[in-house]
Amino acid sequence: MFVSRLYPLTPSLLAASLVLATLPSHADETVAVLPNTEVDANLLALKERRESINPKQVIDGKELRRYGNGSLGDALRRMPGMHFGGPPGENKDLRLRGLDKEYSQVLVDGRRLPDSGEKRELQLDQIPMAMVDRVELIRSPSAEMDAQGIAGTLNIVLKKRSANTRQLILGAASGDQRPMDGSAQFIWGQADLQQQWLIGGGRQSRTIVKGKDKITSNAVGVQTAGEQEHETKRFFENYLTPHWGWQGENGDHLSLDLLLLDSEMHKDKEKYKFKAADVANGSEFEKEKMDSRNLGLSLAWEHPLGEHTQLDSHFSVRDLDDHKRKSKQSYKANGANDKLETEEEKKTDREWQFGQSVSHWLGDEHELLGGYDLGLKKREKDKTKQSNGVASSEAKDRYQLEEKRLDLYLVDTWKLADNHRLKPGLRWEAAELDSEIPGSNADSREAHFAPSLHYRWDFASDWALRSSVARTVRRPKFDDIIPSTESKSGTLSDPNQIGNPDLEPEESIGYDLGVEHYFAEQRGLVGLNLFRRDIKNLMESVTFEQASDGEYYSQTQNTGDGKLWGAELEFNSELSWLGLDGLRSTASYSWLDSEVKDASTGEKRRFKQQPGYLASFGLEYLVPGTPLTVGGSWNKSGAYEDELSGSNGDSTKMDAIEYVDLFVNAELSDSTTLRLAAENIGRAQKDQQKLSYNANGTLKNREDTREYSEPLYSMSVEVRW
């Protein structure tokens, strides 16, 4: 095996690290565990952002908790540059820079976390907000990071900063068509100069209610079909995140982290169909239950090898188990039974990671970092489906995957001068993937060289310029690379489906150039970042006719090249410098554009479902002489239009969507905070129009779809002692 042959290199790498540790240096480093002190969270986030060489945005957990959200996805939705797909109110799939979710990488404490999705994504609505310390949006990765995120990487940092503190958070939420939801969460930690521990946990319920109306009309505007749909999802979630750290007298530092996420989801959906206005054409009633459990164990050891050298070792294992049961009963227009469809799906995803790195300081000018990471992923899917008691499972419903990875990296953080920092890095990733379905198997190998170069110039006391170049990758969906063949009708509208084990990952060269100005005693920021991504080996679904049998097939293939570019403007500051004491404002605008060129047809278009812009604005005001902070936010994603490839010019147009939220925070005492929030008070909706054409270019039909969600009102009380 390709990667298996590389695994024996591990002892050699460790030996090389030990040789590196013997190099002379003139820098001192001390590591100490200190109790936390109460500091301005926004100021700390801006400080961390300014000191970073590669472009990075840091959002502190205190900022994210303003609205008392239960899930991280709901809290991130109003932050600068964040965009989510799916219907309004369901903020689970992050789409940085407007690209599809597989272009965005999500890490937890810098490591991958298994998820049931086939696109290697992590659903952010499954992360309870109470367990998050902060998030880091990394626009361009350095070489010690996984090179997966072409659009960017979101790193979720869980709470580990221990202090002699205890917190209890109780919450409730409801809405016009929502049941009452509740939450109870706790944090308990202690720390001294030798060890620290922190344990957080809780249980919460949350509800997502959405509606959908669809009308199909013919070329002259007469309604020919319609649907009305109402869906309710209710989640019951438990989490536990213990952390323990120990500091030895000789500088050794050990840490142990556990993670438990347990979720139970119940979905009820009703759909009513119509031939024309008010003429019934049947109905569907669907029920689904999903049980999901994610377990994780992480061990880390920091060991000084000398006065200026440190060896870091880490080991982690993550285990995901999902079990979904679903049934759908269909009725005819006269109310008679039509069809009963049932589905049961089990997924497991287990990933082991081990790695070591050596840091070595050469005077004040260089910090060298070299290391390796080993990974082993085993993933299984087993889905059974029946229609009126007859099995209807598809070829890709049962598979087994095993992925082995070896990553090597070398980074130099170089202080060229007092106001110049350079961070060159080399990274090499090798992977071997074996896939198997009943009666067939396949294997594939890939290797990527991912160099990066980051530069920061502090050209004035309050100004910084950053430039970055980095190579990144997007790996295929799991169910695209299994050796499956699924028989359909074989027509252009219903082609047979086949897998592609030879699918090549997409690769990108990314460029970022940004300037930031810090003001108002380092509490204010205005920044502009320009970016471009040149992407090759685009993976897209292609429908073609097979000459041997005259049938049509659909397969994900490497179709051509693409490019993405845009500008990101951001403002974040208290406004006391304008004489507006107690007022703080945030604003952002991202202009997005792209081009995809099909290698076979030469056709040019934008990336699918990419909005033309993302915008946000927020205000908060500390009311003088009171314990109240009041505020609100507005965010909007622009419209887009997609032309469907391989069609007669069919197109889909999505209108812009916007949200408005309000909050009130009351510091009732030094130890008690009350939070009130009203989210989505404008009742956000997604309006989509799809036009289909005949071969001669005349309009065939028009399909108008509207998705909408209801406001959510919430209250929470946080007590500290």
Salt bridges, closest charged atoms under 4 A:
ASP40 OD2 - ARG523 NH1 2.83
GLU48 OE2 - LYS56 NZ 3.41
GLU48 OE1 - ARG134 NE 3.51
GLU51 OE2 - LYS47 NZ 2.71
ASP60 OD1 - ARG161 NH2 3.77
GLU63 OE1 - ARG584 NH1 3.16
GLU90 OE2 - LYS92 NZ 3.76
GLU90 OE1 - LYS210 NZ 3.07
GLU90 OE2 - LYS233 NZ 2.68
ASP93 OD2 - LYS101 NZ 3.37
ASP100 OD1 - ARG95 NH2 3.45
ASP100 OD2 - LYS119 NZ 3.08
GLU102 OE1 - LYS119 NZ 3.52
GLU102 OE2 - ARG474 NH2 2.84
ASP109 OD2 - LYS160 NZ 2.42
GLU118 OE2 - LYS347 NZ 2.86
GLU118 OE2 - ARG379 NH2 3.59
GLU121 OE2 - LYS101 NZ 3.50
ASP125 OD2 - ARG206 NH2 3.61
ASP133 OD2 - ARG134 NH1 2.94
ASP133 OD2 - ARG161 NH2 2.72
GLU136 OE2 - ARG134 NE 3.68
GLU144 OE2 - LYS423 NZ 3.30
ASP146 OD2 - ARG112 NH1 2.67
ASP146 OD2 - ARG405 NH1 3.19
ASP146 OD1 - ARG475 NH1 3.99
ASP176 OD2 - ARG683 NH2 2.60
ASP181 OD1 - ARG234 NH2 3.00
GLU227 OE1 - LYS214 NZ 3.74
GLU227 OE1 - LYS271 NZ 3.91
GLU229 OE1 - LYS271 NZ 3.87
GLU231 OE2 - LYS210 NZ 3.15
GLU237 OE2 - ARG206 NH2 2.90
ASP252 OD1 - HIS303 ND1 2.59
ASP257 OD1 - HIS243 ND1 2.70
GLU264 OE2 - HIS266 NE2 2.56
ASP268 OD1 - LYS287 NZ 2.44
GLU284 OE1 - LYS271 NZ 3.88
GLU284 OE2 - LYS273 NZ 2.87
GLU284 OE1 - LYS328 NZ 3.98
GLU286 OE2 - LYS267 NZ 3.31
GLU286 OE1 - LYS269 NZ 3.83
GLU286 OE2 - LYS326 NZ 3.76
GLU288 OE1 - LYS267 NZ 3.26
ASP291 OD2 - ARG325 NH2 2.27
GLU302 OE1 - HIS253 ND1 3.78
GLU307 OE1 - HIS308 NE2 3.47
ASP319 OD1 - ARG293 NH2 3.95
ASP319 OD2 - ARG350 NE 2.51
ASP321 OD2 - ARG293 NH2 2.80
ASP321 OD1 - ARG350 NH2 3.58
GLU341 OE1 - LYS328 NZ 3.55
GLU343 OE2 - LYS324 NZ 3.41
GLU343 OE2 - LYS383 NZ 3.96
GLU344 OE2 - HIS323 NE2 2.73
GLU345 OE1 - LYS383 NZ 3.43
ASP349 OD1 - LYS377 NZ 2.94
ASP349 OD2 - ARG379 NH1 2.61
GLU351 OE2 - ARG112 NH2 2.74
GLU351 OE1 - LYS377 NZ 3.21
ASP373 OD1 - ARG111 NH1 3.58
ASP373 OD1 - HIS314 NE2 2.74
ASP382 OD1 - ARG398 NE 3.69
GLU394 OE2 - LYS385 NZ 3.22
GLU394 OE2 - LYS488 NZ 3.49
GLU402 OE1 - LYS378 NZ 3.87
GLU403 OE2 - ARG120 NH2 3.28
ASP407 OD2 - ARG405 NH2 2.86
ASP407 OD2 - ARG427 NH2 3.17
ASP412 OD2 - HIS366 ND1 2.90
ASP418 OD1 - LYS415 NZ 3.75
GLU429 OE2 - ARG405 NH2 3.52
GLU429 OE2 - ARG427 NE 2.67
GLU429 OE1 - ARG475 NH2 2.59
GLU432 OE1 - ARG445 NE 3.72
GLU446 OE2 - HIS448 NE2 3.01
GLU446 OE2 - ARG475 NE 3.03
ASP458 OD1 - ARG456 NE 3.19
ASP479 OD1 - LYS477 NZ 3.80
GLU486 OE2 - LYS488 NZ 2.87
GLU506 OE2 - ARG474 NH1 2.62
GLU507 OE2 - HIS448 ND1 2.58
GLU507 OE1 - LYS536 NZ 3.67
ASP512 OD2 - ARG97 NH2 3.21
ASP512 OD1 - ARG533 NH2 3.00
GLU516 OE2 - ARG49 NH2 2.97
GLU516 OE1 - ARG466 NH1 2.81
ASP534 OD1 - ARG532 NE 2.95
GLU540 OE2 - ARG605 NH2 2.56
GLU568 OE2 - ARG97 NE 2.94
GLU568 OE1 - ARG139 NE 3.37
GLU570 OE1 - ARG49 NH2 3.10
GLU570 OE1 - ARG139 NH2 3.94
GLU574 OE2 - ARG523 NH1 3.97
ASP593 OD1 - ARG606 NH1 2.75
GLU595 OE2 - LYS563 NZ 3.93
GLU620 OE2 - ARG66 NH2 2.90
GLU620 OE1 - ARG584 NH1 3.35
ASP661 OD2 - ARG77 NH1 2.80
ASP661 OD2 - ARG78 NE 3.24
GLU667 OE1 - ARG720 NH2 3.72
GLU679 OE1 - ARG78 NH2 3.09
ASP687 OD1 - ARG706 NE 2.72
ASP704 OD2 - ARG702 NE 2.85
GLU710 OE1 - ARG683 NH1 2.25
GLU718 OE1 - ARG675 NH1 2.98
GLU718 OE2 - ARG720 NH1 3.16
